[in-house]
Amino acid sequence: MIKLDIVNRVAERTGVPKMKAEQAVDALFHSMKEALTRGERIELRGFGVFVVKPRKRGVGRNPRTGEEVAIPSGKTIRFKPGKELQAHGFETEDDDGSHDDSHDGHNDTSLPPSTNY
């Protein structure tokens, strides 16, 4: 989905002209960019949370030459899906990139849910 798809859906669902829908979507994205630039947390109930997290300095490799390259510290944006998205199968990730399955209440996710016959 691209921005144009979002604009079209907003126009369809609200009945406003596409030009007004595009202005609303642009305003939303602009406000979100500004808030994240200031390091603010954006919480959208039922959807999820955007958080700015510090990123550590590190060393990477140039894939062509294999040469080590310094990666400077900086900031990154993380998204944690809300409960409604988690109910549709989206998982959260811990800071280390591993999946957090604690929300489903099961320790072994390789087994199918039990069925009563």
C-alpha positions as CSV (number, residue, x, y, z in Angstrom):
1,M,0.0,0.0,0.0
2,I,1.3,3.4,-0.9
3,K,0.2,6.9,0.1
4,L,-2.1,7.2,-2.8
5,D,-4.0,4.1,-1.7
6,I,-4.4,5.6,1.8
7,V,-5.7,8.8,0.3
8,N,-8.2,6.9,-1.9
9,R,-9.4,4.9,1.1
10,V,-9.9,8.0,3.2
11,A,-11.8,9.6,0.4
12,E,-14.0,6.5,-0.1
13,R,-14.8,6.0,3.6
14,T,-15.4,9.6,4.5
15,G,-17.0,10.9,1.3
16,V,-14.6,13.9,1.2
17,P,-13.0,14.8,-2.1
18,K,-9.7,13.2,-2.9
19,M,-8.0,16.6,-2.7
20,K,-9.2,17.1,0.9
21,A,-8.3,13.6,1.8
22,E,-4.8,14.1,0.5
23,Q,-4.4,17.2,2.6
24,A,-5.6,15.4,5.7
25,V,-3.2,12.5,5.0
26,D,-0.3,14.9,4.4
27,A,-1.1,16.8,7.6
28,L,-1.2,13.5,9.6
29,F,2.2,12.3,8.2
30,H,3.7,15.8,8.7
31,S,2.6,15.9,12.3
32,M,4.0,12.4,12.9
33,K,7.3,13.2,11.3
34,E,7.7,16.3,13.4
35,A,6.8,14.4,16.6
36,L,9.3,11.6,15.8
37,T,12.0,14.2,15.0
38,R,11.5,15.7,18.4
39,G,11.9,12.1,19.9
40,E,8.3,12.0,21.0
41,R,6.3,8.7,21.3
42,I,3.2,8.4,19.1
43,E,0.5,6.1,20.6
44,L,-2.5,5.3,18.4
45,R,-4.9,3.2,20.5
46,G,-6.0,0.0,18.8
47,F,-3.2,0.4,16.2
48,G,0.2,0.6,17.9
49,V,3.0,2.8,19.2
50,F,5.9,4.4,17.4
51,V,8.9,5.0,19.6
52,V,12.3,6.7,18.8
53,K,15.1,4.5,20.2
54,P,18.9,5.1,20.3
55,R,21.0,3.0,18.0
56,K,24.5,1.9,19.2
57,R,27.6,2.5,17.3
58,G,28.9,-0.5,15.5
59,V,31.1,-2.0,12.8
60,G,29.7,-3.3,9.5
61,R,31.2,-4.7,6.4
62,N,31.1,-3.4,2.8
63,P,29.5,-6.4,1.0
64,R,31.6,-5.7,-2.2
65,T,35.0,-5.4,-0.6
66,G,34.6,-7.0,2.8
67,E,36.2,-3.9,4.3
68,E,35.1,-2.9,7.8
69,V,33.0,0.2,7.9
70,A,32.2,2.2,11.1
71,I,28.5,2.6,11.7
72,P,27.8,5.8,13.7
73,S,25.4,5.9,16.6
74,G,22.0,7.4,15.9
75,K,18.3,7.0,16.3
76,T,15.8,4.5,14.9
77,I,12.1,4.3,14.9
78,R,10.4,1.2,16.3
79,F,6.8,0.2,15.9
80,K,4.9,-2.0,18.4
81,P,1.5,-3.2,17.2
82,G,-1.4,-2.7,19.4
83,K,-3.7,-5.4,20.8
84,E,-6.1,-5.3,17.8
85,L,-3.2,-5.9,15.3
86,Q,-1.7,-8.6,17.6
87,A,-5.1,-10.3,17.5
88,H,-4.7,-10.4,13.7
89,G,-1.4,-12.3,14.0
90,F,1.1,-9.5,14.1
91,E,3.9,-10.1,16.7
92,T,6.0,-7.6,18.6
93,E,9.8,-7.7,18.4
94,D,12.1,-7.2,21.3
95,D,15.0,-4.7,20.9
96,D,17.3,-7.5,19.9
97,G,15.0,-8.4,17.0
98,S,13.6,-11.6,18.6
99,H,9.9,-12.2,18.6
100,D,7.9,-11.7,21.8
101,D,5.2,-14.4,21.9
102,S,4.2,-13.6,25.5
103,H,1.0,-12.0,24.4
104,D,-0.6,-15.3,23.3
105,G,-0.2,-17.1,26.6
106,H,1.5,-20.2,25.0
107,N,5.1,-21.3,25.6
108,D,5.3,-23.6,22.6
109,T,4.0,-21.9,19.4
110,S,4.9,-24.9,17.2
111,L,1.8,-26.8,18.3
112,P,-1.6,-26.1,16.8
113,P,-4.3,-24.9,19.2
114,S,-6.2,-27.7,20.9
115,T,-9.6,-28.6,19.4
116,N,-12.5,-30.2,21.3
117,Y,-14.2,-33.0,19.4
